[in-house]
Structure formats: structure tokens, C-alpha cells
Amino acid sequence: MDDVKKITNLISSPSKEDLQLIARAFEFSKKAHEGQKRLSGEPYFNHLCETAKILANLRMSPITISAGLLHDTIENGVTKEKEIKGNFGDEVLFLVQGATKLGKLKYRGVERHNESLRKLFVAVSQDIRVIIIKLADRLDNMKTLEYIPKEERERIAKETLEIYVPIAYRLGIRKLNRQLEDISFPFVYPKEYEKTKSLLKQKRKEDYQKLDKFQKSIRKALAKNGITTFVLDYRIKTFYSLYNKLLRKDWNIEKIHDISALRIILSDVDDCYKVMGIIHGIWRPLPGRIKDYIAFPKPNGYQALHTTIFTGYGNVVEIQIKTKKMHQEAEYGIASHVAYKEKNNKSKISSSFEWIKKLLPFKNFFDEKSFNKEINHEDIPSWIKELVEYQSSERKNTEFAENLKKDFFQERIFVFTPKGDVIDLPIESSPVDFAYAIHSEIGNSIGGAKVNGKMVSLNSRLKNGDIIEIIVNKKNKPSQKWLEYAKTATAKKHIRSMLQNQNK
């Protein structure tokens, strides 16, 4: 039972019932998979144990952890659904069924098997825990990728990089996102991986010594100004993240200023702003590199203050300043909110993730008032709404695939309305996309657009942090040209619809 303890020791304040549930799921799964082996030769049950540990590390509930232990029992044909229901109840069965359905999906590129992708995203919208179980399952499977035949290995790695990595990122679970992308990267792009690794190795040697000196200077400066309670560490950009940035910078690593970043973790928000002031009072910041993600969180909920400064040691360093809670959410994202059920059946969910409640259908997960409340679609992020809209759409598969690839599996930007509302769009979106993201009527009546107070053409490409104002002219109607300007599926859908009506 040592393995059970390794799982339960990761859970914060489990009740006796919680421990019993996990222990029963552990024994049931162990018996169900007895004699089965992985391609590496180790017992198959080890995979279920590791999946459960990953879920426990993500602070998931005992119900979700138990479902993680059982998630392959139906798929492998060793257990009937009624046995899961009889032993563990409807909720665990629902999660196991969801994970089983996702396990049957074989992704072979966005251009093929699009129905599988539809099902994947509907699972996300129905209950977020299903996809978190699948992400944990995928992470452990990726660790044994070397034992899989070459062709299948490349398919799985590409699927992980193109589908699961972006989903983990969009759900804010950086802890999984980083691991999944770095395991996949060398299998999908071996040459690019080696080139990135070589460039980073040279850069790291130079940066470590300078970072060490600068850390000491920061500590002294904060202590001198009465800031004594903080955690100071640093993170190095992951290989895949660096690779994507190198592509945009023509492989010139000297143009990238956030390869290494210092993190200052404090107790409250006031201290974050105070520390930012102290740093700027001593070191000169790079123009345009000061970001306030506390006042304006990223679309996936990420919050922090970012600044890039000249250290005085011949280099520049990005500094991230955040509270302990913000750091926790940056690592665990949605998982930190879909977390352990408290004794009063309530879970603390910050306002930026309030919509998560609406994706969890069971009464005992949150208080009954939340459960009975009708879904307020305004609380659900636009990217999840659009994914579900794709599912119910009657579009042809080819268009679905094309738009899916463009809208959801590449880098996103966030821009602002003049009132400061955040709008989440794909990179290279235009004012046309922005207008339709606000409302279809505004999109259909675009008379012009201002970006950061200046008039721009409708085919301009928006950048992160832009403030956009749409000038409405009700006499205007969409034209064929607008289709060329539009990047998002939402904008294109409305433009086509209006053009068809005009033709009629």
C-alpha cells in the first residue's frame, strides 16, 4: 500500500472517506490490470499510479484522482460500466466514461478526423475534469514514448504538441503545458530541437553568472526598502517556447530578452506594485516592456507584473512580480480552481475562473445554489463557447479544420476596448475580427477603426495590448474584401451570412 500513500500524501487534509475511496479505486484498478504490461515491459498498473500522482500534484479532488486510477479499466475491456457505478458511484463513472471516449480518439493532423476534435472540445465544455485526467494520462504516456514504434511515436508527439499542449496552455496549467511541449519537441522537430538546445546552452553560461550577481543586488535593494518577506527565484524558458520565439526573431537569440526571468513572489498585491517602484527607481526599464497583467489578466487568467530592465552587468533581465496565489494559479491554472472539495462543499474560485463552476455538473462539488443556477454564458470564455459552437455547426469538415487550426492552436493576443475590457483573439487578427468579437451588429456596421487613437485600415494586424475603437456606420455593409481581412471563424461566418443575404 506504499503507492497509495504516495498518492494520498499529496492531498491536502483528506477525510477518512477520501482516503478510503482512493484506496478502493487503487485496489480495483490493480486487480483489473493484473498481468498487463506496457511496451517498456513494466506493469501497466504503474501508468495508472503515475496518472493519479499527477492529478494529486495538480490538487485535484479524491473523486478525480480515483477516476484517474480507473480511467483505462473500461477501455481495456476488463471492467463493465455497471461495476464502476456500483463500486464508486455516478460521478466517478461519468469521468471514467469521458476519459474512455477521449482515449479512443486518434488524431492524425487537423486536416483529418475532425469529428474526433469536435468530441474532444465538447468534453472540455461538459466537464473540465475529463480533459485534466486526459492531460495527466498523456503526460505519463509521453515519458515512455521511446518504446513506441517510430511512426506511431511521431504521430503521438505531434498530436501532443498540436492539440494537448495548446489546451493545457489555454486552461492555464503551465505545469503540464511546459512538460508536454518539451517531451514532444525533439520527436516532432529533431533538427530544430538540436539547434535551439545548442543556442540556449551558449546563452545559459553567460546568463547564469550575471543572474546570480543581480539576484544579490535585488535582495539588498528590497531589504533596504523594508521588503523582507518574499521568495526570489528564476526560470529559464523551455526549449519549445524559445524555439517559437526564435522563429519570430530570425533565429537571433540576442533579440530575445526573456530567456531567463527573475520571479519575485510576495504576500499581497500592494507589495507587488511597491517592488515594481523600487526596481524602477534603481534600474532603468526597457521602453514598452512594462506589462501590468494584474490589472489586465491574460485570457487564460495569468496575473503578474512584468518588467525588463538593464541590470548594469551588460545584460537585460525580465522580472516577474506576483503574489503567492498568482504563482499558484500560473502553475496550475484551472486545476487550482477545480480543486479539492472543502468540508462545507464549497471551493474557492476567483472571479476570473467563476465560469468553471458552470462546467462541473455535480451537486456535491459546489454548493447547491451554484449548481441550480442557470449557466450565464457571459462567464464562459469565448474560446470555449466557440469550440462548442463548432460542434453544433453544420459547416463542412474542411472549413472546420481550417478555422480550428487558425483560431485555437496558435498564439493568441489580447487587446482592449476603450473601456478596458479584454478581448481574446488569434495572433494577426484585424479590426474586423475585433468588431465581430464584440458583437455581430457592430461587425456588420464597421465604418472605420482606431488603434491606440489613430485611424487604421481594416486589414491592419492588431498587436498585444492595442486599444481598439470601432466607428459604427449603420449604412455600411460587409464586403467580399472583409473576408480577406478576417482571421477568426466567427467574423468569417457573419460576413458570409450577410453576403448571402445581400445576394438574395
N, C-alpha and C positions, 0 to 999 in steps of 0.2 A: 504493500500500500504506500510505499515511499513516493511513487509517481503521483498518487492522489494528493499527497501532502504538498508536493512541489506546485501543484495547480492551486490548491486551496490557500496556500501561504501567500499567494499573490493577490488574494481578495481582501479587501478592507472590511473588517468587522463582520464576517459571515455569521449567520444564525445557525443553530443546530440543524434546522430544516434545509438550509442551503447546503451545508456540508453533506448531509445525507443524500440529497438529490444528486450532487456531483459524484459521490461515491457509488451510487446505484448506476448512474449513467456510465461510469468508468468500468464497472464490473460487467455490465450488459454488453458494452461495446467490445471489451476484451474477449468475452466469450464468443460474440458474433463473428469476430475476425480471427479467431484461433486458427493457426495453421497457414494463414495467408502471408505472403511475402511481397515486399516491394522489389523493384528491379535492382536495387542496391544490395538485396539479399537480407536486409534487416526485416524484423516482423512488421507487417502492415500496421498493426495497432500503434506502433511508435508515432506514425504520422498523425493519428487522432489525438494522441497525448500532446504532441507539439502544437497542433492547431488549438487545442484547449488552452495551452500555456500562453500562446499569442493573444487569444481572446481575454484571458485573465490579465495579461500585461496591459491590454487596452482598457482595463477597468470595466469590462462587460459584466452583465448580471449572471448569477449562477444558472438561470434558465438558458441564456445564450451560450454559456460555456458548456452546459450539458448537451445542448443541440449540436455544438461543435464536436463533442465526443461521439455523437451518434450520427453525424451528417452523412456518412457513407454506408450505413447499415442497410438502408432500403435500396440504394443504387447498386450495391454489390449483390443484391438478391438474397441476402441471408436473413432478412427480417421483414415481417409483414407490417403494414402501417397500423393495423389494429393492436399489434403488440406494443408499438411505441406509445400509442394513445392510452392503452390500458396501464402501462407502467409509468408514464411520465406526463400524461395529460395533453389537452388540445394545443396548448401554446407551444410546447416543445415539438409536437408533431408538425405544426404549421411551419416552424422554422426548418425542420429537417426536410419536409416536402419541398420548401422553397430552394434549399441548398441542393437537393437532389435534381430538381428541374434545371438549375443552372449548371450542374455537373454534366448534364447531357448535351450542353451546347458546345459545338465545335466551330470555333471561329477560324475562317480561312481568308481573312482580309475583308475590309469594309465592303468591297465590291461583291462579295458572295455571302450567302447565308444571312441575309439581312433580317429575316424573321427571328433568328436567334438573338440578334441585338435588340430587337423590339422587346422580346421577352425579358431580356436582361434588365432593361430600363424600367419595365413595368414592375419587376421585382423590387427595384430601388424605390419606386413610388409607393408600393404597397406596404413594405416594412423594411426599414433601413437595416435592420439586424441581419437580414438574409444576405445582403451584399457584404456586410462586415465579416460574416462567417466565411463567405466565399473568398474574400481578400486574405483572411488568415490561412485558409486552406491552400490558396495559391502560393503564398509566401513560403510555406513549408515545402510544398512540392517543388518550388524553384531551387531549393537547396540541394535537390538530388537530380538536377537536370542533366548532369554529366553522364548518368547511367541510361538515359533515354536515347534511342537511335537518332542519328544526326538530323534526318529530315523532320522527324516529329519534334525534336528539341528546338529547332529553329522556328517551327510553327508556334509552339507554346511560348517561346521567348518573345516572338513578335506580337502574339495575342496579348501577352502581359504588358508589353511596352505601349501598345496602341490602344488598349481598352482598359485594363485594370489599373495601370499607373495613373492615367488621367482621372479615373473615377476616384481613386484614393486621394489625389490632389484636390479635386473639386469638393470632396467631402471633408477636406482639411486634415486628413490623417497623414501628416508628414512622416510619422514614424514608419508607416508601411510604405508610403509612396517612395521614399528615398531608397529603402532596401530593395523593393521590387525593381526599380529602374536600374540600379547598379548591378543587380544579378543578371538582368535581361540584356543590358547594353553590349557586353562582349560577344554574346551569341548572335545578336542581330546585326551589329556593325563592328566586326572584329578589327578591321584596319583603322577605323575612326577611333575605336576604343584605345588601341595602342598609341596612336598619335596624341590623343587627349591625355593619356596617362603619362607619356613622356614629357609633354609641355608642363603638366602640373607638377611633376617630380622636380623639374628645374626651378619652378617658381616657388615651391614649398620651402626649399632650402633657404632661399633668400628671405622669405617672409617670416619664418618661424623665429629667427633671432630678433628681427625688428619688432615682431608682435610681443615677444617676451619683455623687451625693454619698455615698450609702450604700455603694456599692462601695468607695470610698476608705477609709471607716471600717472596713469588714470587713478589707481588706488590712492596714491598720495593726494591728488587733487580733490578726490571725493571726501577723503578723511579730513582734509584741511577745511572743507566747507560743511562739515558736520554730518556727512552721509557715511555711516559706518555699517549699516545692515544691508548687505547686498551680496549677490553671487555674481562673480565675473568669470566668464569662460569664453571660448571661441569655437566657431565651427568652420570647417573647410567645405567649400562647395563640392557636391557629389560629381562624379565623373560625367554622368549623363546630363546633368544640369549645366555643367561647364561646357560640354560639347555643344548643346543647343545655343549657348551664348557665343561660343567661338564661331559658329556658322553665321551669326548675325554680325560678327566683328571681323570677318575675312580671316579668321584663324590668327588674329593678332592678340595674344594674351595680355599684352601691355595695356590694351584698351578696356580691360575688364577690372573693375575696382572692388568687386565684392567676392573675390575668390575666397578670401578669409574674412570673417566678420567677428568682431567682439560682441558678446552679449552681456548686457548688464541687467540683472533680474532684481527687481525691487518689491517692496511690500505694497505700495499703493500708487495710484495714477499721479497724484500731486508730485511725488518724488521723481517720477519719470520725466516730467516737464522741468523740474528743478535741475536734474542731472544733465538734461539736454542743454540748459542755460549755462551750467558750469563748464561743460565741454566746449561750447562755442565761445565762451569767454576766454579760453586759453588757446584753443586750436582753431585754425581757420577752416570753415567748411567749404566743400566744393559747391559752386553755384548749381542750383537745380537738382541737388542730390539730397535735399531735406524732405522727408516724407512723414506725414502725420497719419499713420494708419490707426491711431487710437480714435481720433475724431471721425475719420472716414475709413472704416474697416474694409479689407479686401472682400470681394464677393464670396469667398469661402469662409469668411468670419475671422480671418487673421487680423490681429491687432498688435501694434508696436510703434515706436518712433524710430525712424531710420535717419542716419546722417553719415556722410562720408567726409572725412577730414584729412588734412595734411598733418602727418604725425611729427614732422621735424627730423625724422630719421631717413628721409629720402624716399618715403613711400606714402600712399594714401590707404586708409582703412575704413571700412564700413563699420558703424557701431549701431547695434540694435538695442533699444531700451524698452523694457516691458515689465509688467508685473508677473508674479509667480503664476497667477491664474491665466494670464495671456499666454505664457510659455507653455503651460499645460495644454491649453486649447490649440496652440500651434502644433504641438506634437501629436495630440490625439483627436483633434477636430470634433466631428460629430460623435465619435466614440466616447468622448469625455462627457457628452450630454445624454447619450443613450446608455448611461452608466448604471451603476449598482443601485438597486431599488432600496430606498431607505425604509426604516421600520414603519413610518407613517404613510407608506405607499406614495410618497412624493419624491420627485427627483429635481434637483436644482438645475434649471436650464436658463441660460442667459437669453436676453431678448433677441439677440442675433440668430439664435437657433430655436426660437419658440416654435417654428413650424415643424420641428422634429416630432413634437407631441402628436401632430396630426397624422404622422406616418406609422404610429405604433397603435395597433387596433385593440389592445387588450386592457381590460378594466384594471387589473391588478398592477399594471405597470406605472400608471399615474393615478392621481385622484379621480374620482368618478365624474366630477364636473368637467375636467378636461376631456374625458372620454366621451361624454354625452354631447359636448359642444360640436356644432357643425363645423366642417372644415372651412376655414377662412382662406380662400385661395390666394389672398394677398400675402399671407405669411409664408407661402411656399416659394422658394427661389425660382426665377423664371426658367433656369436651365432644366429643372426637374419637371416643371409644367410643360415645357416644350417637348421633353423626351416622351412624356405620356401622350401628348398631342400627336406625336409621330405614330404611336401605337394605334390610336383610333382613326388615323388618317387613311384615306383611300388612295394616297399617292402611289405611283408606280415605284417598285423597289429600287430602280436605278436612281431616281431622284432622291429617294430616302437615303441611300448610301452616300451619294454625293454631298448632300446637305449635312448629314451626320458627321462625316469626316471633317467638313469645314467648320461646323459650328461648335462641336463639343470636344474634339480630340486634338486641339491645338491650343496655343497660349491664348489667354483672354486678357482684355484690358478693362479697366473700369473708368468711366467718365462721369461727369456731373451735370445735372440740370442747374439753371441759375439759382435755384433754391437750395442746392446742395444735396439733392437726392442722388444716390449712386445707381448708375445703370451699367450692367454687366454685358459686355459684347465680345465677339471674337476679334482677335487682332486684325488690323487693316479694315475695320468697319468704317462706313461713311456716315455723314449726317442723315442720309436716307434710313439707314439701319437704326440709328438713334431715334429718329422720329417715330418709326413704327414700333420700337420697343416701348415708347411712352404710351402711344395709343394709335389704333389703326386710323382714326379720323384725322389725327394730326399728321400721320404719314401720308394720307391721301390728299392733304391740302398744303403740302410744303410750298412756300413761296420763296424761301431762302434760308440761309443758316449763318449764324455767327459762332465762331470758335474763339474762345478767350477774348471776346469783344470785337473781333474783326470778321467782316463778311468773307465767306469762303465759298468755293464752288461745291456743288452737291456730290462730286466724285472725290472730294478730299478724303484723305485717310486720317482717322482720328488716332490720337496718341493717349497713353495712360495719363489721367489727371486733367484732360481737357474739360473746359466748361462750355457746354453747347446750348445755344438758344435757337429754337426753330421759329422762323417767321411764318405765320399761317396766312394763307390766301385761299379763301373758300372757293374762289373761281378756278383755282388750279386743279389739274387732274394728273394722275400718274402717266408717264410716257414710257415708250419702249426703252429709252435711254436709261431710265431709272433701274431697270433690271440689270444693266451692266454695272451700275454704281452699287447695287445692293450686295451685301455679303451674307446676310442671315436668311435662313429659310423662312422666318416669319415675314420679313419685308417682301421677299420674292412672292410668297403666297398671296399677300394682299394686293401687290402690284398686278400680278397675273389675273386675279379675280376682277379687279377694276378694269383692266384692259379688255377682258372678255365681255364685261357688261357694256363697255363703250362700243365694242364691235357690233354687239347685238342691236 
